[in-house]
């Protein structure tokens, strides 16, 4: 019986066409250009090699207006976190050094976007609404949330901490510190080195800014900053700026203030390329702080071993008289956190 032969040419043609069409189907599309403002949705985690601060500063207001207008009741938590993060990024990078009132507005806006979402959980909402004790507030975090809510808690706390940092002369802001500390410590239990250790840097800021009578602790502040430096391998210059602005000023230690800021300014270009933008922002902040050193150290520095003579005695006699006027004992009664959080 004769074997049946198959024509080869048609098969080769079909095979060639299949390969060609497959290649066309898998051909990569040209990447869509990422909106400029989106790089500031998480300044501590989003790689950004640009150092063009002017471009980002001009782009952010319209970008914020756009993404804020896109928020609906159906928006996902992830979308809300991006908007909240963008408000933080713009306030931290472009507003807080020159316009504290505007920075305060931006931080509160960013906080409330995510805090409103968190207040959908009854235990947490009750802890805020009825001004529960800090222990009950901590328990409400444990009872209400798990790691799935990490980003939402993170951006609510980061913006809240930012608002506190530009309102340190406001008793209500100082009274809010324990709540923000509790939220950040809750997150640390899930990821102790999150985003290069930024949570430690913010905790260090809060411990330094908090009055010692209300739980402030410079030693804890120093420990938190050391952890932030360790987690980031000293590559996030913003942590050194925070260390100078909030810790060194509270010690107070002019030399530490100067050294921390000079560390920032002496860092070479592309010190850490994926953090170029934030590091450039940090250098601008460092120059601003050095130029305004006297605003942070209103009293002359006293060197170790120097005798204070009569001047400190005069301070000790006059200072307590003014304290009741600026630090009233009834301060906790002026903490309408639930009203501000619901704004």
Secondary structure as the mmCIF struct_conf table of DSSP 4:
data_model
#
loop_
_struct_conf.conf_type_id
_struct_conf.id
_struct_conf.beg_label_comp_id
_struct_conf.beg_label_asym_id
_struct_conf.beg_label_seq_id
_struct_conf.end_label_comp_id
_struct_conf.end_label_asym_id
_struct_conf.end_label_seq_id
HELX_LH_PP_P HELX_LH_PP_P1 UNK A 2 UNK A 5
HELX_RH_AL_P HELX_RH_AL_P1 UNK A 8 UNK A 25
TURN_TY1_P TURN_TY1_P1 UNK A 26 UNK A 26
HELX_LH_PP_P HELX_LH_PP_P2 UNK A 27 UNK A 35
HELX_RH_3T_P HELX_RH_3T_P1 UNK A 36 UNK A 40
TURN_TY1_P TURN_TY1_P2 UNK A 41 UNK A 45
BEND BEND1 UNK A 46 UNK A 46
HELX_RH_AL_P HELX_RH_AL_P2 UNK A 53 UNK A 69
TURN_TY1_P TURN_TY1_P3 UNK A 70 UNK A 70
TURN_TY1_P TURN_TY1_P4 UNK A 73 UNK A 74
HELX_RH_AL_P HELX_RH_AL_P3 UNK A 77 UNK A 90
HELX_RH_PI_P HELX_RH_PI_P1 UNK A 91 UNK A 95
TURN_TY1_P TURN_TY1_P5 UNK A 96 UNK A 98
HELX_RH_AL_P HELX_RH_AL_P4 UNK A 100 UNK A 118
TURN_TY1_P TURN_TY1_P6 UNK A 119 UNK A 120
BEND BEND2 UNK A 121 UNK A 121
HELX_RH_AL_P HELX_RH_AL_P5 UNK A 122 UNK A 129
TURN_TY1_P TURN_TY1_P7 UNK A 130 UNK A 131
HELX_RH_AL_P HELX_RH_AL_P6 UNK A 134 UNK A 144
HELX_RH_3T_P HELX_RH_3T_P2 UNK A 147 UNK A 149
HELX_RH_AL_P HELX_RH_AL_P7 UNK A 150 UNK A 165
TURN_TY1_P TURN_TY1_P8 UNK A 166 UNK A 166
TURN_TY1_P TURN_TY1_P9 UNK A 168 UNK A 169
HELX_RH_AL_P HELX_RH_AL_P8 UNK A 171 UNK A 188
TURN_TY1_P TURN_TY1_P10 UNK A 189 UNK A 190
TURN_TY1_P TURN_TY1_P11 UNK A 192 UNK A 193
HELX_RH_3T_P HELX_RH_3T_P3 UNK A 194 UNK A 197
HELX_RH_AL_P HELX_RH_AL_P9 UNK A 198 UNK A 209
BEND BEND3 UNK A 210 UNK A 210
HELX_RH_3T_P HELX_RH_3T_P4 UNK A 212 UNK A 214
TURN_TY1_P TURN_TY1_P12 UNK A 215 UNK A 215
HELX_RH_AL_P HELX_RH_AL_P10 UNK A 218 UNK A 232
TURN_TY1_P TURN_TY1_P13 UNK A 233 UNK A 234
HELX_RH_AL_P HELX_RH_AL_P11 UNK A 237 UNK A 242
HELX_RH_PI_P HELX_RH_PI_P2 UNK A 243 UNK A 248
HELX_RH_AL_P HELX_RH_AL_P12 UNK A 249 UNK A 251
TURN_TY1_P TURN_TY1_P14 UNK A 252 UNK A 252
HELX_RH_AL_P HELX_RH_AL_P13 UNK A 254 UNK A 265
TURN_TY1_P TURN_TY1_P15 UNK A 266 UNK A 266
BEND BEND4 UNK A 267 UNK A 267
HELX_LH_PP_P HELX_LH_PP_P3 UNK A 268 UNK A 268
TURN_TY1_P TURN_TY1_P16 UNK A 269 UNK A 272
HELX_RH_3T_P HELX_RH_3T_P5 UNK A 273 UNK A 275
HELX_RH_AL_P HELX_RH_AL_P14 UNK A 276 UNK A 291
TURN_TY1_P TURN_TY1_P17 UNK A 292 UNK A 292
HELX_RH_AL_P HELX_RH_AL_P15 UNK A 293 UNK A 296
BEND BEND5 UNK A 299 UNK A 299
HELX_LH_PP_P HELX_LH_PP_P4 UNK A 300 UNK A 301
TURN_TY1_P TURN_TY1_P18 UNK A 304 UNK A 305
TURN_TY1_P TURN_TY1_P19 UNK A 309 UNK A 310
HELX_RH_AL_P HELX_RH_AL_P16 UNK A 311 UNK A 326
BEND BEND6 UNK A 327 UNK A 327
HELX_RH_3T_P HELX_RH_3T_P6 UNK A 329 UNK A 334
HELX_RH_AL_P HELX_RH_AL_P17 UNK A 337 UNK A 342
#
